[in-house]
Amino acid sequence: MIGRRSFVGSLLLGAITAPRGVAAQARKVSQIGVLSPFSSAAGAAPSFHVFRDRLRELGYIEGENVAFEYRWAEGNYERLPALAAELARSKVDVVLSAWSTPAALAAKRATTTIPIVFIGVGDEVGVDLVPNLARPGGNITGSTFLSEETVGKQLQLLKEVVPRASRVATVSNPANPVYGPMLQGIEAMGRAIDVQVVRLGVQGPADVEATFDSARRERVEGLVVLRDLVLITYRERLVALAAKHRMPVMYGMRELVDAGGLMSFEPSLPELHRRAADLVAKILKGAKPAALPVEQSSRFELVINLKTARALGLTIPPPVLLRADHVIE
């Protein structure tokens, strides 16, 4: 009799504890490793909050069933490989490369097994991140934009605002591999609109002032500053020197227009982060990156600072002003 009671008791105990075990499994916390070239002091960018909010909509809530493991390069691309290797050793479920071609490449070199999702990389086929957009293969996918076409549009908009400009310089970071082959295409686009394009580079603080000295010697009448961590870091100095030299500048990032720059044209960062969240959620549910097409941005944002335009003696043509998504008075 005692044996029977013990048997029945064990059945009841099993009936009680089994659901708890299932619940424990359901509460598994997925680890997302975030590899960022930016500074930890600045914290997550506003667009990254869009990423987290979209994950929440898809059922992945920070502190409940998902956690973030951050690695910040503090503005130094050379730190990215070691930080990516740390994330790979920590065996996170997904590595998120946050807005940087060098970060995405470092993540790819660090692991061939952990899924990687990149955000906002340009020319991902050209820099050998993926073989093609439709079937990226391997362990990597992400959200992207067409870099060459984007910079071509920046050049065209600058020409519309400064019709007299026949010689324009692109300003990029030579250490960023995405811009090497792309700049040749931009120079061809310039010829199509009667603009000669020359190249200038910024890798460190000493290069910022030297860029404007070179622009003066090269007799350029406008600049197109391409999106890069280094150029964002020196935004205050870039904007101050542009004002000092009365140089019209089109930027590839809104941060410089908010700091007083003339105008910017860039892909919608919130959209890119939202698309990346969709990809991460699919991977956490079991999808393989190899079969997830790279998501392309379809939205771009033009921001114009009218106060800066007036200071430069420029009148923004009505067609350009009407296309602006944001106007700073």
Stockholm file with secondary structure:
# STOCKHOLM 1.0

chainA/1-329         MIGRRSFVGSLLLGAITAPRGVAAQARKVSQIGVLSPFSSAAGAAPSFHVFRDRLRELGYIEGENVAFEYRWAEGNYERLPALAAELARSKVDVVLSAWSTPAALAAKRATTTIPIVFIGVGDEVGVDLVPNLARPGGNITGSTFLSEETVGKQLQLLKEVVPRASRVATVSNPANPVYGPMLQGIEAMGRAIDVQVVRLGVQGPADVEATFDSARRERVEGLVVLRDLVLITYRERLVALAAKHRMPVMYGMRELVDAGGLMSFEPSLPELHRRAADLVAKILKGAKPAALPVEQSSRFELVINLKTARALGLTIPPPVLLRADHVIE
#=GR chainA/1-329 SS CHHHHHHHHHHHHHHHHHHHHHHHHHTCCEEEEEEESSCTTTCSCHHHHHHHHHHHHTTCCBTTTEEEEEEECTTCGGGHHHHHHHHHHTTCSEEEECSCHHHHHHHHHHCSSSCEEEEEEESTTTTTSCSCSSCCCTTEEEEEECHHHHHHHHHHHHHHHSTTCCEEEEEECTTCGGGHHHHHHHHHHHHHTTCEEEEEECSSHHHHHHHHHHHHHTTCSCEEECCCHHHHHTHHHHHHHHHHTTCCEEESSHHHHHTTCSEEEEECHHHHHHHHHHHHHHHHTTCCGGGSCCEECCCEEEEEEHHHHHHTTCCCCHHHHHHCSEEEC
#=GC SS_cons         CHHHHHHHHHHHHHHHHHHHHHHHHHTCCEEEEEEESSCTTTCSCHHHHHHHHHHHHTTCCBTTTEEEEEEECTTCGGGHHHHHHHHHHTTCSEEEECSCHHHHHHHHHHCSSSCEEEEEEESTTTTTSCSCSSCCCTTEEEEEECHHHHHHHHHHHHHHHSTTCCEEEEEECTTCGGGHHHHHHHHHHHHHTTCEEEEEECSSHHHHHHHHHHHHHTTCSCEEECCCHHHHHTHHHHHHHHHHTTCCEEESSHHHHHTTCSEEEEECHHHHHHHHHHHHHHHHTTCCGGGSCCEECCCEEEEEEHHHHHHTTCCCCHHHHHHCSEEEC
//
